[in-house]
Amino acid sequence: MAAANLIARFESKLEAQNSKLEAQNSKIEAQNAQFASIRWIMGIGFTLLALLITLLRFLG
């Protein structure tokens, strides 16, 4: 009986730890998605800046 109780407590602690890890993983995935969006926005911004510089050199 004591062994079964010990195993049940250990399993509940494992489940709690797993839920914490899943929450952290979801936060990391959200940050990765945000980082990917920022990279795309910066890439588009630098491309537009390069096009503007090229246009101003041709006009100048």
Jmol script that loads the backbone (N, CA, C; Angstrom):
load data "model"
ATOM      1  N   MET A   1       0.821  -1.191   0.000  1.00  0.00           N
ATOM      2  CA  MET A   1       0.000   0.000   0.000  1.00  0.00           C
ATOM      3  C   MET A   1       0.871   1.264   0.000  1.00  0.00           C
ATOM      4  N   ALA A   2       1.910   1.250   0.819  1.00  0.00           N
ATOM      5  CA  ALA A   2       2.784   2.420   0.888  1.00  0.00           C
ATOM      6  C   ALA A   2       3.514   2.627  -0.433  1.00  0.00           C
ATOM      7  N   ALA A   3       3.883   1.535  -1.081  1.00  0.00           N
ATOM      8  CA  ALA A   3       4.584   1.656  -2.363  1.00  0.00           C
ATOM      9  C   ALA A   3       3.662   2.232  -3.426  1.00  0.00           C
ATOM     10  N   ALA A   4       2.403   1.822  -3.414  1.00  0.00           N
ATOM     11  CA  ALA A   4       1.445   2.342  -4.380  1.00  0.00           C
ATOM     12  C   ALA A   4       1.219   3.832  -4.156  1.00  0.00           C
ATOM     13  N   ASN A   5       1.166   4.252  -2.899  1.00  0.00           N
ATOM     14  CA  ASN A   5       0.991   5.661  -2.573  1.00  0.00           C
ATOM     15  C   ASN A   5       2.204   6.463  -3.026  1.00  0.00           C
ATOM     16  N   LEU A   6       3.375   5.919  -2.810  1.00  0.00           N
ATOM     17  CA  LEU A   6       4.608   6.587  -3.222  1.00  0.00           C
ATOM     18  C   LEU A   6       4.658   6.735  -4.737  1.00  0.00           C
ATOM     19  N   ILE A   7       4.275   5.692  -5.448  1.00  0.00           N
ATOM     20  CA  ILE A   7       4.267   5.737  -6.912  1.00  0.00           C
ATOM     21  C   ILE A   7       3.255   6.761  -7.406  1.00  0.00           C
ATOM     22  N   ALA A   8       2.087   6.825  -6.788  1.00  0.00           N
ATOM     23  CA  ALA A   8       1.060   7.789  -7.189  1.00  0.00           C
ATOM     24  C   ALA A   8       1.548   9.216  -6.976  1.00  0.00           C
ATOM     25  N   ARG A   9       2.210   9.481  -5.849  1.00  0.00           N
ATOM     26  CA  ARG A   9       2.739  10.825  -5.602  1.00  0.00           C
ATOM     27  C   ARG A   9       3.833  11.173  -6.611  1.00  0.00           C
ATOM     28  N   PHE A  10       4.682  10.201  -6.920  1.00  0.00           N
ATOM     29  CA  PHE A  10       5.746  10.424  -7.899  1.00  0.00           C
ATOM     30  C   PHE A  10       5.149  10.718  -9.279  1.00  0.00           C
ATOM     31  N   GLU A  11       4.117   9.980  -9.663  1.00  0.00           N
ATOM     32  CA  GLU A  11       3.468  10.213 -10.957  1.00  0.00           C
ATOM     33  C   GLU A  11       2.819  11.588 -11.013  1.00  0.00           C
ATOM     34  N   SER A  12       2.209  12.014  -9.922  1.00  0.00           N
ATOM     35  CA  SER A  12       1.583  13.341  -9.918  1.00  0.00           C
ATOM     36  C   SER A  12       2.632  14.439 -10.036  1.00  0.00           C
ATOM     37  N   LYS A  13       3.787  14.221  -9.389  1.00  0.00           N
ATOM     38  CA  LYS A  13       4.866  15.212  -9.523  1.00  0.00           C
ATOM     39  C   LYS A  13       5.410  15.235 -10.954  1.00  0.00           C
ATOM     40  N   LEU A  14       5.508  14.070 -11.572  1.00  0.00           N
ATOM     41  CA  LEU A  14       5.954  14.022 -12.965  1.00  0.00           C
ATOM     42  C   LEU A  14       4.973  14.737 -13.889  1.00  0.00           C
ATOM     43  N   GLU A  15       3.683  14.533 -13.650  1.00  0.00           N
ATOM     44  CA  GLU A  15       2.672  15.197 -14.469  1.00  0.00           C
ATOM     45  C   GLU A  15       2.731  16.713 -14.297  1.00  0.00           C
ATOM     46  N   ALA A  16       2.937  17.167 -13.070  1.00  0.00           N
ATOM     47  CA  ALA A  16       3.061  18.607 -12.829  1.00  0.00           C
ATOM     48  C   ALA A  16       4.287  19.163 -13.546  1.00  0.00           C
ATOM     49  N   GLN A  17       5.386  18.433 -13.491  1.00  0.00           N
ATOM     50  CA  GLN A  17       6.612  18.875 -14.169  1.00  0.00           C
ATOM     51  C   GLN A  17       6.408  18.906 -15.682  1.00  0.00           C
ATOM     52  N   ASN A  18       5.713  17.895 -16.201  1.00  0.00           N
ATOM     53  CA  ASN A  18       5.441  17.871 -17.641  1.00  0.00           C
ATOM     54  C   ASN A  18       4.575  19.043 -18.074  1.00  0.00           C
ATOM     55  N   SER A  19       3.599  19.401 -17.260  1.00  0.00           N
ATOM     56  CA  SER A  19       2.754  20.534 -17.627  1.00  0.00           C
ATOM     57  C   SER A  19       3.548  21.836 -17.603  1.00  0.00           C
ATOM     58  N   LYS A  20       4.468  21.965 -16.651  1.00  0.00           N
ATOM     59  CA  LYS A  20       5.324  23.159 -16.629  1.00  0.00           C
ATOM     60  C   LYS A  20       6.210  23.217 -17.870  1.00  0.00           C
ATOM     61  N   LEU A  21       6.765  22.074 -18.257  1.00  0.00           N
ATOM     62  CA  LEU A  21       7.618  22.040 -19.449  1.00  0.00           C
ATOM     63  C   LEU A  21       6.816  22.353 -20.711  1.00  0.00           C
ATOM     64  N   GLU A  22       5.593  21.855 -20.786  1.00  0.00           N
ATOM     65  CA  GLU A  22       4.759  22.149 -21.951  1.00  0.00           C
ATOM     66  C   GLU A  22       4.440  23.643 -22.023  1.00  0.00           C
ATOM     67  N   ALA A  23       4.200  24.269 -20.876  1.00  0.00           N
ATOM     68  CA  ALA A  23       3.941  25.713 -20.859  1.00  0.00           C
ATOM     69  C   ALA A  23       5.174  26.482 -21.326  1.00  0.00           C
ATOM     70  N   GLN A  24       6.355  26.067 -20.875  1.00  0.00           N
ATOM     71  CA  GLN A  24       7.584  26.733 -21.312  1.00  0.00           C
ATOM     72  C   GLN A  24       7.822  26.522 -22.799  1.00  0.00           C
ATOM     73  N   ASN A  25       7.524  25.323 -23.292  1.00  0.00           N
ATOM     74  CA  ASN A  25       7.694  25.061 -24.724  1.00  0.00           C
ATOM     75  C   ASN A  25       6.771  25.926 -25.559  1.00  0.00           C
ATOM     76  N   SER A  26       5.543  26.128 -25.096  1.00  0.00           N
ATOM     77  CA  SER A  26       4.631  26.974 -25.861  1.00  0.00           C
ATOM     78  C   SER A  26       5.103  28.422 -25.867  1.00  0.00           C
ATOM     79  N   LYS A  27       5.677  28.876 -24.755  1.00  0.00           N
ATOM     80  CA  LYS A  27       6.222  30.234 -24.725  1.00  0.00           C
ATOM     81  C   LYS A  27       7.399  30.370 -25.684  1.00  0.00           C
ATOM     82  N   ILE A  28       8.256  29.367 -25.715  1.00  0.00           N
ATOM     83  CA  ILE A  28       9.416  29.399 -26.616  1.00  0.00           C
ATOM     84  C   ILE A  28       8.959  29.386 -28.072  1.00  0.00           C
ATOM     85  N   GLU A  29       7.944  28.575 -28.376  1.00  0.00           N
ATOM     86  CA  GLU A  29       7.436  28.540 -29.749  1.00  0.00           C
ATOM     87  C   GLU A  29       6.852  29.888 -30.151  1.00  0.00           C
ATOM     88  N   ALA A  30       6.167  30.548 -29.230  1.00  0.00           N
ATOM     89  CA  ALA A  30       5.618  31.877 -29.528  1.00  0.00           C
ATOM     90  C   ALA A  30       6.736  32.883 -29.770  1.00  0.00           C
ATOM     91  N   GLN A  31       7.800  32.807 -28.978  1.00  0.00           N
ATOM     92  CA  GLN A  31       8.928  33.714 -29.172  1.00  0.00           C
ATOM     93  C   GLN A  31       9.629  33.440 -30.500  1.00  0.00           C
ATOM     94  N   ASN A  32       9.737  32.168 -30.878  1.00  0.00           N
ATOM     95  CA  ASN A  32      10.356  31.835 -32.160  1.00  0.00           C
ATOM     96  C   ASN A  32       9.533  32.365 -33.321  1.00  0.00           C
ATOM     97  N   ALA A  33       8.214  32.282 -33.207  1.00  0.00           N
ATOM     98  CA  ALA A  33       7.352  32.814 -34.263  1.00  0.00           C
ATOM     99  C   ALA A  33       7.498  34.332 -34.358  1.00  0.00           C
ATOM    100  N   GLN A  34       7.578  34.988 -33.212  1.00  0.00           N
ATOM    101  CA  GLN A  34       7.749  36.439 -33.203  1.00  0.00           C
ATOM    102  C   GLN A  34       9.106  36.817 -33.809  1.00  0.00           C
ATOM    103  N   PHE A  35      10.137  36.069 -33.477  1.00  0.00           N
ATOM    104  CA  PHE A  35      11.468  36.331 -34.009  1.00  0.00           C
ATOM    105  C   PHE A  35      11.491  36.157 -35.524  1.00  0.00           C
ATOM    106  N   ALA A  36      10.804  35.133 -36.019  1.00  0.00           N
ATOM    107  CA  ALA A  36      10.741  34.911 -37.466  1.00  0.00           C
ATOM    108  C   ALA A  36      10.029  36.075 -38.149  1.00  0.00           C
ATOM    109  N   SER A  37       8.978  36.579 -37.540  1.00  0.00           N
ATOM    110  CA  SER A  37       8.263  37.727 -38.118  1.00  0.00           C
ATOM    111  C   SER A  37       9.158  38.963 -38.155  1.00  0.00           C
ATOM    112  N   ILE A  38       9.892  39.183 -37.085  1.00  0.00           N
ATOM    113  CA  ILE A  38      10.782  40.346 -37.036  1.00  0.00           C
ATOM    114  C   ILE A  38      11.872  40.231 -38.095  1.00  0.00           C
ATOM    115  N   ARG A  39      12.399  39.012 -38.296  1.00  0.00           N
ATOM    116  CA  ARG A  39      13.421  38.825 -39.343  1.00  0.00           C
ATOM    117  C   ARG A  39      12.856  39.168 -40.710  1.00  0.00           C
ATOM    118  N   TRP A  40      11.637  38.726 -41.004  1.00  0.00           N
ATOM    119  CA  TRP A  40      11.025  39.041 -42.295  1.00  0.00           C
ATOM    120  C   TRP A  40      10.828  40.545 -42.450  1.00  0.00           C
ATOM    121  N   ILE A  41      10.345  41.192 -41.413  1.00  0.00           N
ATOM    122  CA  ILE A  41      10.106  42.640 -41.485  1.00  0.00           C
ATOM    123  C   ILE A  41      11.424  43.385 -41.694  1.00  0.00           C
ATOM    124  N   MET A  42      12.470  42.981 -40.974  1.00  0.00           N
ATOM    125  CA  MET A  42      13.771  43.630 -41.155  1.00  0.00           C
ATOM    126  C   MET A  42      14.316  43.380 -42.557  1.00  0.00           C
ATOM    127  N   GLY A  43      14.154  42.181 -43.079  1.00  0.00           N
ATOM    128  CA  GLY A  43      14.609  41.879 -44.437  1.00  0.00           C
ATOM    129  C   GLY A  43      13.905  42.728 -45.470  1.00  0.00           C
ATOM    130  N   ILE A  44      12.601  42.866 -45.329  1.00  0.00           N
ATOM    131  CA  ILE A  44      11.842  43.707 -46.258  1.00  0.00           C
ATOM    132  C   ILE A  44      12.273  45.167 -46.118  1.00  0.00           C
ATOM    133  N   GLY A  45      12.487  45.612 -44.879  1.00  0.00           N
ATOM    134  CA  GLY A  45      12.914  46.997 -44.647  1.00  0.00           C
ATOM    135  C   GLY A  45      14.270  47.281 -45.278  1.00  0.00           C
ATOM    136  N   PHE A  46      15.230  46.378 -45.104  1.00  0.00           N
ATOM    137  CA  PHE A  46      16.550  46.592 -45.715  1.00  0.00           C
ATOM    138  C   PHE A  46      16.474  46.542 -47.233  1.00  0.00           C
ATOM    139  N   THR A  47      15.616  45.694 -47.771  1.00  0.00           N
ATOM    140  CA  THR A  47      15.449  45.633 -49.222  1.00  0.00           C
ATOM    141  C   THR A  47      14.877  46.945 -49.751  1.00  0.00           C
ATOM    142  N   LEU A  48      13.855  47.461 -49.065  1.00  0.00           N
ATOM    143  CA  LEU A  48      13.277  48.745 -49.486  1.00  0.00           C
ATOM    144  C   LEU A  48      14.291  49.874 -49.352  1.00  0.00           C
ATOM    145  N   LEU A  49      15.097  49.838 -48.311  1.00  0.00           N
ATOM    146  CA  LEU A  49      16.133  50.861 -48.143  1.00  0.00           C
ATOM    147  C   LEU A  49      17.154  50.780 -49.274  1.00  0.00           C
ATOM    148  N   ALA A  50      17.546  49.581 -49.651  1.00  0.00           N
ATOM    149  CA  ALA A  50      18.504  49.416 -50.747  1.00  0.00           C
ATOM    150  C   ALA A  50      17.902  49.915 -52.061  1.00  0.00           C
ATOM    151  N   LEU A  51      16.643  49.625 -52.287  1.00  0.00           N
ATOM    152  CA  LEU A  51      15.980  50.124 -53.500  1.00  0.00           C
ATOM    153  C   LEU A  51      15.906  51.642 -53.504  1.00  0.00           C
ATOM    154  N   LEU A  52      15.618  52.232 -52.352  1.00  0.00           N
ATOM    155  CA  LEU A  52      15.563  53.695 -52.259  1.00  0.00           C
ATOM    156  C   LEU A  52      16.929  54.312 -52.530  1.00  0.00           C
ATOM    157  N   ILE A  53      17.973  53.738 -51.958  1.00  0.00           N
ATOM    158  CA  ILE A  53      19.325  54.250 -52.187  1.00  0.00           C
ATOM    159  C   ILE A  53      19.689  54.136 -53.661  1.00  0.00           C
ATOM    160  N   THR A  54      19.360  53.000 -54.281  1.00  0.00           N
ATOM    161  CA  THR A  54      19.648  52.811 -55.706  1.00  0.00           C
ATOM    162  C   THR A  54      18.895  53.833 -56.541  1.00  0.00           C
ATOM    163  N   LEU A  55      17.636  54.069 -56.228  1.00  0.00           N
ATOM    164  CA  LEU A  55      16.835  55.044 -56.973  1.00  0.00           C
ATOM    165  C   LEU A  55      17.405  56.439 -56.831  1.00  0.00           C
ATOM    166  N   LEU A  56      17.811  56.793 -55.607  1.00  0.00           N
ATOM    167  CA  LEU A  56      18.362  58.150 -55.389  1.00  0.00           C
ATOM    168  C   LEU A  56      19.700  58.321 -56.099  1.00  0.00           C
ATOM    169  N   ARG A  57      20.488  57.256 -56.241  1.00  0.00           N
ATOM    170  CA  ARG A  57      21.760  57.370 -56.970  1.00  0.00           C
ATOM    171  C   ARG A  57      21.523  57.592 -58.464  1.00  0.00           C
ATOM    172  N   PHE A  58      20.481  56.921 -58.990  1.00  0.00           N
ATOM    173  CA  PHE A  58      20.182  57.127 -60.419  1.00  0.00           C
ATOM    174  C   PHE A  58      19.631  58.524 -60.678  1.00  0.00           C
ATOM    175  N   LEU A  59      18.892  59.067 -59.742  1.00  0.00           N
ATOM    176  CA  LEU A  59      18.307  60.382 -59.922  1.00  0.00           C
ATOM    177  C   LEU A  59      19.338  61.489 -59.669  1.00  0.00           C
ATOM    178  N   GLY A  60      20.348  61.205 -58.879  1.00  0.00           N
ATOM    179  CA  GLY A  60      21.294  62.229 -58.473  1.00  0.00           C
ATOM    180  C   GLY A  60      22.476  62.384 -59.348  1.00  0.00           C
TER     181      GLY A  60
END
end "model"
wireframe off; spacefill off
backbone 0.3
color backbone group
